[in-house]
Amino acid sequence: MKQPLSSTPRADGFRMPGEFEPHSGCWMMWPERPDNWRQGAGPAQDAFTAVAEAIHPSDPVTMAVSPTQYSNARARLSPGIRVVEMASDDAWMRDIGPSFVIDGKGHRRAVDWRFNAWGGDYNGLYTPWDRDDAVAARVAELESVERYRAPFVLEGGAIHVDGEGTAFTTEECLLSPGRNPKLSKAEIEDLLKDYLGIETVVWIPRGVHEDETTGHIDNLLHVCAPGVIALTWTQDRDDPQYERSAEALAVLEAARDATGRRLGVMKLPAPGPLYMSETEAAGIEAAATGMARSGGQRLAASYANFYIGNSRVVFPLLDPASDGAARDILQDLFPTRDIVGVPGREILLGGGNIHCITQQVPGTAAQP
Ligand code: KQY
């Protein structure tokens, strides 16, 4: 495997583009871990297949899959979806894949973050995680791009960018003791600037209630365009999510992005609240580490966990009472894209949703 570059994206004139900018493809990873996916992962494989098929008409999809699952995945996915063999510890391509950066001259590179299963020995969700940590380098190699190996722990779901110099993250996540306990907030902010090619970090206090990633931003909000944010919102002041979303709204309303612009915030209704059923919990094998499951457990459900493709936005269907309202808001936010809902509950049971299981590859078109 090729050695990583020793400089940084920012020093080399690269930036992470917004998800709403053009893509040349999308990577996913096939689920199979029986202590995270119920009934031997069959229902999750159906859900991941539906997501891949929904994205594919918009962005060419590559599904990475372990050698033992290759035939199963190949048989389930339509022929236009590329299937490649790759080892992993679970299936969260947003978090284990690279974040791609571009330079506006047609060059693309990968940022390979250090991965420790969302908290390492402190509060990580499983061990070992070395196969997950190796995924970004393999994706970079298959995309034929050079790679930076970042010197700190971060998952792709811990950040959003607007492509114009601003990144969004949460203090709950990036300042958690399980990730980079020796780095100060200022040091983490400097590293974000260097590795994302940005100027401004908007720090949201906390993410979604009961999110086992410790506060990933991608479950709380989405950057829909420069200066436009979709934020998970509940009207129920007694719901623990209310305070979290209200704090986020206050920060967003007070913030200026890297261009000095104020942010517009669109509220996405929170589904539910949703809980794991006894039957669902019973179908998941007991976990040796941090992924204990039980009936009645609150699920970290959010419509903000969607994927923005070239011509489609693919969002999770989570609650018939609010799916339609979420769809209408997304259509207002993305008037030129089709809004495609895909059942999201099986992915939610594993701890995330559609954004968490996808990783876009930006296009290479040079910018003026
Ligand atoms: O990005 C994510 N939401 C990943 C969730 C990991 C959950 C592992 N059970």
Boltz pocket constraint, residues with backbone or C-beta under 6 A from the ligand:
constraints:
  - pocket:
      binder: B
      contacts: [[A, 36], [A, 92], [A, 94], [A, 95], [A, 125], [A, 157], [A, 212], [A, 213], [A, 216], [A, 291], [A, 350], [A, 351], [A, 352], [A, 353], [A, 356]]
      max_distance: 6.0
